[in-house]
Amino acid sequence: MIQSSKILIVDDESVIREQLESTLNGEKYEIQQLVTGKALLDWLSAHTADLILLDVMLPDIDGFSVCQRIREQAELQHIPIILISSLERKEILAQGLEAGADDFLSKPINRMELRARVRSMLRIKHQYDELATMLKLRQELSNMVIHDMSSSITSILLHATLIGETATDETTQTHVERILMAADRLDSFVNDMLMMAKMEENKLLIHPTSTNVNELALETQQHFSIIAESRNVQLSLALPDKPIKFFLDSHLFRRVMDNLMANAIQYSPAHSTVTLRITTFMDENTCDHLRMEIIDEGTGIPEEYRERVFEKFEVVDLKKKGISQIGLGLAFCKMVITAHQGKIFVTPNQPQGSIFTVEI
């Protein structure tokens, strides 16, 4: 059995608290007694626990509400909660599970049942902790590998550029251009991965400045013109005559443009058009908002998958289903736009294709 597991007993009756603790004492747990729901929430704001035995009828906040508040906090969601009550089991069980509890015990407490339920919940908690540790180590290893890849890609870009500067025949120049384009896309992908990792660790800071969005769009068109031409795809810009300026992290927003444009070109058929459209609109409070649309004429995305394409953990499953226009680049775009307090979504283009829309 797991040693030194931290168990919180929350009950306003001292007799019940002592009974529960004495029953569990033989297991060598570290036990903390609390009297109210507020005391539990305050304690959890500064400490952690491996299991909570929570009475339903507390003098301040009932156990269901306490349970819901705990489940609303991501850092506490993994702590098992066993509700304890003398009320009707079926009624409490249904309401408790809905509130986020993991198990239920009826008063008077059966000592053998209590020990068995506690062991079971702690076993699950221990497995969760081991899995979380393993995933963290795997993520750290992945980030190290990606960082090392970035150095190699930089070397490829450097040497390909040097070859291009000295090459005299057209064939070599064409091959160098294609190497540079492929390496540039791979470099963007690696940088997206690194940024996603930093964002998940709350290390990425957004630095909004007054940004000319028209200029970003023109730079994006110029960057992808060779790629589009090689695929027989036409690029079209729909920009307002007057330059649009918004407070954005220009570097990150340009990366979003690049990702969406690359995605649209990659999945567009030959002789089709990809359009980058920039507009503004006002909300009900007459505040100006930016809208960017990347419009393609590809196969489109079925309605049931249009929200899932932006979730990184859905990528593998959706690829197995044969859904195109997905990848970690879209997950990166969502993280950046969310950090700008905006939204990103996809709708169908008529008669064929997709419209990826960003609104900030």
N, C-alpha and C positions, 0 to 999 in steps of 0.2 A: 504494500500500500504506500501511496505517496506520503512522505514525511513532511511535517511542518506546513501543511496546507492551511491557508488562512480562511477561517469560516466566520461569518458574521451572523449572530443570532439577534433578530429584531422582534421584540415583543414587549408590550407594556406591563405584563405580569411577571414579576420577579420569580415566582414559583415555576412558571413555564420555562423561563430562561435557564434557571438552575437545573431543571430536569433535563432539558436538551443538552446542556453542557456536560452534565454528569454522565449522560448516556454515551457521549462522544469522547470523553476524556481518555478512555482506554486506547483510543486510536492515535494518540499523540498529535492531535491537531493543535494549531494555534487559534484560539477562540476569542472573539471580541463580542461583548454584549452591548446592545444599543436598545433604547427604549422607544424612540419615535421615528417616524418616517423622515422627518427633517434631519434628525441626528444621523441617519443612514446616508442621506444625500450629502450632508456636510462632510461626513467621514470619507465618502468615495471621491470627493473633490480633491482630496490630498493623499489618499492611499488607494491601494487596490485590494482585491480579494479573490479567492478561488471558488467561493460558494456563499450564497446568502440564503438563510432560513428566515422567511419573512411572514409575520403574522398579517392576516387580512384586516382585522379590526384594530387599528391603531388610533390613538387619541387625537392626532392632528391630521395626517394624510393617510387615507386608507391604502392598503397594500397594493390594490390594483393601480392606483394613480402613481404610487412610488415605482412600481414595476414599469409602467409606461415611460416615466421620466428617465429611468435608467436606460431603457432600450432606445431612447432618443439620442443618447450620447454614444457615438461610434466607439470611443475608447472603453466603454463599459459593456457593450452589447454581448461580449463573449462570456461574461460571468454568469454561471448557472444560478437560477432562482427557484427555490422550492417554497411554494405558498403553504401556510399552515392556518387551518380554520376549524371551528366547531360547527360551521354552517353546513347545509346540504351539499354533499359532494358533487353531484352532477352540475348544479348551478354554479358553484365556485370553480369547478374544473373548466367549464366552458369559458367563463368570464376571465379566469386567470390565464388560460392559453391565449386568448385574444389580447390580453394586456402584455403578453410577452413572457409569462412564466414558463418554466421547463417541466415542473412536476408539482405534485400536490400531496399533502399529508393531512389526515383528519385528526382532530383532538377527540379523546385523549390519545396521545402519541404511543404507538406501538414501538418499543425500543428496538426490536430486531428489524422492523421495517425501516425505521429511521436510519439505522446504521447502513442497511443495504442501499437505500436511496442515496445517501450521502456518498458512499463508495462509488456508486454508478455515475453520479454527476461529476465527481472529482476525476474519475477515469476519463470521461469525455473532455473535461477541462484540460487535463494533462495532455491528451492527444491533440487538442486544439493548439496548445502552447508549443508542442513539438512541431506541428505542421507550420505554425506561424514562423518559428525560428528557421525551419528549413527553407521556407519561401523567401524569407529575408536574406538568408545566405545566398540563395540562388539569384535573387535580384541583384545583390551586390556583385556577384561573380559576373552576371550578364552586363552590368554597367562597366565593369573593368574591361571585359572583352570588347564592348562597343567603343570604349575610350581608346583602346589599342588599335582598333580598326580605323578610327579617325586619323591616326598618325600615318597609317599605311596609305589611306586614300589621298591624304595631302601630298605624300611623296609621288603617287601616280599622277596627280594633277600637275605637280611641278615639272616632272620629267616629260610628260606629254606636251606641256606648253613649250619647253625647251626644244623638243623635236620639231614642233610646229613652226617655231621661229627660224629653224635652219633648213627645213624641208623646201625643196624647190619644185618637185613635181606635184601635179594636181591630185594624183591617187593617194599619195602619202598624206597630203593635207586633209583629204576627205576622211581617211582613217583616223587621223589625229583628232579631228573635230568630233567624230563619233565616240572615240575614247573619252574625250573631255566631257561630252554630254552625259555618257553613262556614269563616269566617275563623279560628275557634279550631282547627278540624281542620287547616287549612292551616298555621297557626302551629306546631302540634305536629309536622307532617311536616317543616317547615323546621328546627325545633330538633333533630329526630331526625337529619337529614342532617348538621347541624353537629356533633352529638355523635359520630356515627359517624366523621367525619373526624378529630376530636380523639382518639378512641380508637385509630384506626389509627396516629396519630402519637405514641401513648403520652402524650398530654397530659391525658387525662381521669382525674382522681383519684376513687376511690370513697371516700365518707365514711360508713361504716356507723355508725348509732346505734340505740339501742333504739327500735323502731318498732312501734306498735300496728297490726297488719295489718288487724284488723277495721275500724278507723276509715278506713283507706285504701279498703277495699272499699265502705264506706258512702258515702264521698265520690265514688267512681267511679260508683256507682249513681245518686246524685243528679245528677251531671254529665251522664250519658247518658239520663236519664229522658225528657227532651223529645224527643231524637232518636229513641229507641225508640218513643215514643208516636206520633210523626209517621209511622213506618213500620209501625205496628200490630204491633209486637214487644213481648212482655212480658219484663220484666227480673225475674230471681229471684235472691235471695241465699241461700246456704246457709252460714251461719257458726256456729262453735261458741259456746255460751252464754258461756263464759269467754274474754275477750279474749286473742288470741295476740300475743305480743311476740317479735320477732326482731331481730337486728342486721343492718340493711339500710341501703343508701342510699335513704332514703324517697322522695326526689325521683325518682331513676331508676326505682325499683320501681313508683312510681305511674305513671310514663310507660309502663312495660311493661303494667300493668293497663289503662291507657287504650288503648294500641295494640291489645291483644288484644280488648278489649270493642268498640272501634270496628269492628274487622275482623269480629267475629262478627255485630254488628248489621247491618252493610252487606250481608252475604251471606246473611242470614236471610230466609226468605219471610214474608209477612204472616201474622199469627195464629199465629206460632211463639213459642218461648220461648228466651231466652238466660240461662244460669245461671252465676253466679260462685260457686264453691265453695272454701272455705278449710278445710284440715285439717292435721293434723300426723301424723308417723309416726316410728318409730325404726328405725335401721339395725342391722346385726349387732353393732355396738359400743355399742348402746343410746344412741346420740346422737340428740337431737331434730332433726327436719328439717321444713321447711315445704313444704306442697304446695298449689298454687293451680291450679284448673281452670276454664277458660272453655268452657262446653258450649253448642253451638248445634244447630239442626235444619236446617241448610242442605244443600247438595248433597254436601258431604264432599270429601275429597281422596283420589285413588287411592293405593294402597299404594306404588307405585313412585316417587311424588313427595313422600312425607311427610318425607323428610330434606332434599330439595332446596329446599323452600319457605323454609327459613331462610338460604339462601345468596344474597347480593345479586347475584352474577354469573349466577344461574340465573333471575332474575325475567323477563327479556325472553323467553327460550326457553320458559318455562312459560306465559307469557301467550299466546304463539303457539299453544301446545297447548290453549288454552282452559281452563287450570286457574285457578279462582277462589281467593279467600282468600290471595293472595300479594301481596308488595310489599316495599319497603325497610323498612317498619315491623317486619316479622318478623325481618329481618336485624339491625335495631337491638335487638330484644328478645333475640336470641341473644347479641349482644355484651355486653349488660348482665348477663344471667344468667351467662354464662361468667365475667365479671369478678367476680361474686359466688361463683364456684366452684360453680355449680349447673348444671342442665341443663334444656332445654326441648325438648318433642317433641309430636307430634300423633298421636292414635289415632282410630279411627272411633267415632262415637256410634251407638247402636242405638235405633230402626231406621234413623235417618238423621241425618247431620250429622257434626261433628268435635268432638273434645275436645282443646284445647290445654292442655298440662300443664307447669307450672313446679315444679321441686323444688330446694330449697336446703338 
